[in-house]
Structures are given as C-alpha cells and as structure tokens.
Amino acid sequence: MNKAYWAVFLIITFIITLPISWWVLSKANFTYGYLHDYAGISQHIEQFAPINNYKKDFANTSKGTRVELFYGIVKSIENHGIGLESLSYLDKDKRHVQLLSDAEIIHLKDVAILLKTTLLVAGVLALFWLMIVFWLRFKKINLPPAKQVIISTVLIVLVLVGILLLGPSKVFNQLHIWVFPDNHQWFFYYEESLMSTMMKAPDLFAYIGAMWFLVSMIFTFILWKILNRFLRI
C-alpha cells in the first residue's frame, strides 16, 4: 500500500473513533461547567440574557442550572430530540419558563438527525475498517513506520487549520447552510435566543469541535498501536 492509501486508512481510523470520543465527552458534559467560567460564557449570559425579547430572568439563574440545562440539551440530542420541550428554568416568581423556542427545538432536532447520521456513517466505516484489517492480516502487511503516520496526521491537521483560517464564522455558517433544511432556522440572535446566549454560539462549538478532534486523535493513536501489535502477531 502506498502513502495515499495509508493516509485514507488513517482518516477512516480517525472517523470510527468519533462515536467513542463523543460518548466520552458527553459524559463530561463537554466540560460546559469549566467553559462557563473560563471561556466567557458567564459574562456573555450576564450581558445578553437581560435584553432577551422573549424570555426573562435567565441572567439570575445559577451556574448549576445552566450546566443542567446544557446537559439536558445534549441528552435530548442523543435521544432523537426527545425532551427538548420540557427544559425550563425558574423566573423571579418561581414560575417555570420554557428554555427553547419552537424554532430552536426544530433546529436541535435537526442536529440530532445529523448526529445520528454521522454516527451511522462511522459505524458503516467501522465494518469496512475491520475488513481492511483482516485483509492486512491475511496478506501479512504491517503498518507503516510511525514517522509516516505522523506526517499524514500533520497534513490532515494543516488542511483543517487552512479551512478554519477562512474564518471560523464563515465556516460555521457555510456548514449550517449545507447540512440543514433551507426552511429551518439555524441562526439565532442573542437577543432572541437563550440557546445561543448560554452557548455563546459559535464560540462553544469551536471548543467542542477542538475537544472532539483531540480526543478522537488520542483514540486513533491508541487504536493504531493496538492494530500494529495485532498485525505483528
């Protein structure tokens, strides 16, 4: 196998680690509690929640409430969007206020479909990956030297960095245009959306994307090392 084939195989190996990485990060609530304090989310909420045109008193909620609500969104997305309508917080009169608008619920259900599709593709690729592994074992082909793997990894990273250099907001917006239905709202102003406010969109998604990428890379190298031993038995 030449370098191009090994690069493709490495990318497939990376993709099949995405579901594992997502599961690990979701169990940690994507470190939302930490990011709330150290990524400017708390200050962002204090700035924009009071001027929300539709929902009041969210600025007075505790960090614990916000962490719990974000966890509820994550769990609902993983559960086909079920439960999004029930997410709420208490206003100053101790009345339950629904966190999400109808448009936001529709959007998050679209996200749930996208996540399910992504994980399904990763599952199919995992079967294809196993076929390649057993073919390599049958042909007694070993993995390339670590140096070659590292070079391929660096090239992948450089491509991703190059895409991001186009502008994080531009990349964020274009991806949404590509993957979501034309008649479904996906852009929400802070003054209209507590969802966007509590996530400091799109900043939080950049952190989540970076964590997802790094954790997947770690699992990729672990899997690569295990595979290397398997092929040498």
C-alpha positions in Angstrom: 0.0 0.0 0.0 1.4 3.4 -0.9 1.3 6.6 1.2 -2.1 7.8 -0.2 -3.8 4.5 0.8 -2.3 4.6 4.3 -3.5 8.2 4.6 -7.0 7.2 3.7 -6.8 4.3 6.1 -5.7 6.7 8.9 -8.6 9.0 8.1 -11.1 6.1 8.3 -9.5 5.0 11.6 -10.0 8.6 12.9 -13.6 8.7 11.8 -14.6 5.4 13.5 -13.3 6.9 16.8 -15.7 9.8 16.6 -18.6 7.9 18.3 -16.3 6.9 21.2 -15.0 10.4 21.6 -18.5 11.9 21.5 -19.6 9.4 24.2 -16.6 10.2 26.4 -17.1 14.0 26.1 -20.9 13.8 26.6 -20.3 12.0 29.8 -18.2 15.0 30.9 -21.0 17.4 29.5 -18.4 18.7 27.1 -16.8 20.5 30.1 -19.5 23.1 29.9 -19.1 23.9 33.6 -15.5 24.8 33.1 -16.1 26.7 29.9 -18.9 28.6 31.6 -16.4 30.1 34.0 -13.3 30.4 31.8 -14.5 30.9 28.2 -16.5 34.0 28.8 -19.9 32.2 28.8 -21.0 33.5 32.2 -20.2 37.1 31.2 -21.9 36.6 27.9 -25.1 35.4 29.6 -25.0 38.4 32.0 -24.7 40.7 29.0 -27.3 39.3 26.7 -29.9 37.4 28.8 -31.3 40.6 30.4 -32.1 42.1 26.9 -33.8 38.9 25.6 -37.0 40.0 23.9 -39.0 36.8 24.8 -37.5 35.1 27.9 -36.9 36.9 31.2 -34.8 36.3 34.3 -32.3 33.8 32.8 -29.5 36.1 33.9 -30.5 35.3 37.5 -30.1 31.5 37.1 -27.3 29.7 38.9 -24.3 28.1 37.2 -25.7 24.7 38.3 -29.0 25.4 36.5 -27.2 26.3 33.3 -25.0 23.3 33.4 -28.0 21.1 34.0 -29.9 22.7 31.1 -26.9 22.2 28.7 -26.7 18.6 29.8 -30.4 18.2 29.1 -29.9 19.5 25.6 -27.0 17.1 25.0 -29.0 14.1 26.3 -32.1 15.1 24.2 -30.0 15.4 21.1 -28.6 11.9 21.7 -32.2 10.7 22.2 -33.6 11.9 18.9 -34.6 15.3 20.3 -37.0 13.9 22.9 -37.2 16.1 26.0 -36.3 19.4 24.5 -39.7 20.9 25.1 -39.5 20.1 28.8 -36.3 22.0 29.5 -37.1 25.0 31.7 -35.8 27.4 34.4 -37.5 29.3 37.2 -38.1 33.1 36.9 -38.1 35.5 39.8 -41.6 34.5 40.6 -40.7 30.8 40.8 -42.6 30.1 37.6 -41.2 27.6 35.0 -40.1 29.3 31.8 -39.5 27.1 28.8 -35.9 27.5 27.7 -36.3 26.8 24.0 -38.5 28.4 21.3 -40.3 26.2 18.7 -37.7 27.2 16.1 -34.8 26.2 18.4 -36.4 22.9 19.1 -36.8 22.2 15.4 -33.1 23.1 14.9 -31.9 20.9 17.7 -33.9 18.0 16.3 -32.1 18.6 13.0 -28.8 18.5 15.0 -30.0 15.1 16.5 -30.6 13.8 13.0 -27.2 15.0 11.8 -25.5 13.4 14.8 -27.3 10.1 14.2 -26.3 10.2 10.5 -22.7 10.9 11.4 -22.5 8.1 13.9 -24.2 5.7 11.4 -21.6 6.6 8.8 -18.9 5.9 11.3 -20.5 2.6 12.1 -20.5 1.5 8.5 -16.9 2.6 8.1 -16.0 0.6 11.2 -17.2 -2.6 9.4 -15.2 -1.6 6.3 -12.2 -0.8 8.5 -12.4 -4.3 10.1 -12.4 -5.9 6.6 -9.3 -4.0 5.7 -7.6 -5.1 9.0 -8.3 -8.8 8.4 -7.1 -8.3 4.8 -3.9 -6.8 6.1 -3.5 -9.7 8.5 -4.2 -12.2 5.7 -1.7 -10.6 3.4 0.8 -10.2 6.3 1.1 -6.4 5.7 2.4 -4.4 8.6 1.5 -0.8 9.3 3.9 1.9 8.0 6.5 3.4 10.3 5.3 5.9 12.9 7.0 8.7 11.1 4.8 8.2 8.1 1.7 8.2 10.2 2.7 11.4 12.0 3.3 13.1 8.6 -0.1 12.0 7.4 -1.6 13.3 10.7 0.1 16.7 10.3 -1.2 17.0 6.8 -4.7 16.4 8.0 -4.3 19.0 10.7 -2.9 21.5 8.3 -5.9 21.0 6.0 -8.3 21.6 8.9 -6.4 24.7 10.0 -6.4 26.0 6.5 -10.2 25.6 6.4 -10.6 27.4 9.7 -8.3 30.3 8.5 -11.1 31.1 6.1 -12.8 32.5 9.2 -14.5 30.4 11.9 -17.8 32.3 11.5 -17.7 31.7 7.7 -17.0 28.0 8.1 -19.7 27.7 10.8 -22.3 29.5 8.6 -21.5 27.6 5.5 -21.6 24.2 7.2 -25.1 25.1 8.5 -26.2 26.1 5.0 -25.0 22.7 3.6 -26.4 20.4 6.3 -29.7 21.9 7.5 -33.0 22.2 5.6 -33.5 25.6 3.8 -36.8 26.3 5.5 -35.5 25.6 9.1 -34.0 28.5 11.1 -30.5 27.8 12.3 -29.2 31.3 13.0 -30.5 32.9 16.2 -29.6 36.4 17.5 -28.6 36.6 21.2 -31.4 39.0 21.9 -33.9 36.4 20.7 -32.4 33.1 21.8 -31.3 31.8 25.2 -29.9 28.8 23.5 -27.4 30.9 21.5 -26.7 33.0 24.6 -26.0 30.2 27.0 -23.8 28.5 24.4 -22.1 31.8 23.3 -22.6 30.5 19.8 -20.5 29.8 17.8 -17.6 30.0 20.3 -18.7 27.0 22.3 -18.9 24.9 19.2 -15.3 25.7 18.4 -14.3 24.4 21.8 -16.4 21.3 21.4 -15.0 20.7 17.9 -11.5 21.1 19.1 -12.0 18.7 22.0 -13.8 16.2 19.8 -10.9 16.3 17.4 -8.2 15.9 20.0 -9.9 13.1 21.9 -10.5 11.3 18.6 -6.8 11.7 17.7 -5.9 10.2 21.0 -8.2 7.2 20.4 -6.8 6.9 16.9 -3.2 6.5 18.1 -4.3 4.0 20.7 -6.2 2.0 18.1 -3.3 2.3 15.7 -0.9 0.9 18.4 -3.2 -2.0 19.1 -3.6 -2.7 15.4 0.1 -2.6 15.0 0.6 -5.3 17.6 -2.3 -7.4 16.1 -0.7 -7.4 12.7 2.6 -8.4 14.0 1.4 -11.5 15.9 
